């Protein structure tokens, strides 16, 4: 399944910055890398000037990227325009009652993050501000990612995790991993050489 990550700017139009701070641009560039070539990122509710500058900043990146689009419309306008019900959209909310689980990938194909871009040198506020409060009132189903605060690009990456993935080597050989991994599409992202080492260890276990 292809997942879409929506990054909603929470400033009102009159207070949205004319250009985004450099740290925000860096995080957004990281997001389209983390989302992977099978993902999509929608940056929503930006000012006209800010959206043009962000587009120009992201366009030259020479890496495998998710597809992305920059919008002046809000997330609600975008969903209505594309006939997407909010039941398919998971709001990542630190105050949600339920932690995000791998099976949520069968329920949601959109993941929504609320951000504010004008107040700090980093997207982690200390103490944390409730950046999600306005979106919470719109009725989105929600999940949290655990008790620790994270930058928005890190949170996006964490939504791609999968518990106990099965590494398939061929039609007859596979191994289930007892850990949580980040995934790209259906495949967990492993360190270079790890797949080969796992296959080698699997073959050794059948040596008598």
BELGIJO-V969521 format. One line per field, one symbol per residue. ss: DSSP state (a for helix, b for strand, c for the rest). psi: psi as a letter, one per 40 degrees, with the letter a starting at -180 (. if undefined). A space follows every 50 residues. Layout:
# BELGIJO-V969521
ss->???
psi->???
This chain:
# BELGIJO-V969521
ss->cccbbbbbbccccccccccccaaaaaaaaaaaaacccccbbbbbcccaaa aaaaaaaaacccccccbbbbccccaaaaaaaccccaaabbbbccccccbc caaaaacccbbbbbbcccccccccccccccccaaaaccccbbbbcccccc caaaaaaaccbbbccbbbcccccbbbcccbbbbbccbbcccccaaaaaaa aaaacccc
psi->hhihhhhhheiideehidiiiddddddddddedddieeiihhhifiiddd dddddddddehgihiiiiihieiidddddddefhieeehhhhhdeidhih ideeeediehhhhhiheeeieiehihihigeeddddeeeiiiiieiehii idddddddeeihhfihhhdadehihhhfihiiihbehihiiheddddddd ddddeeh.
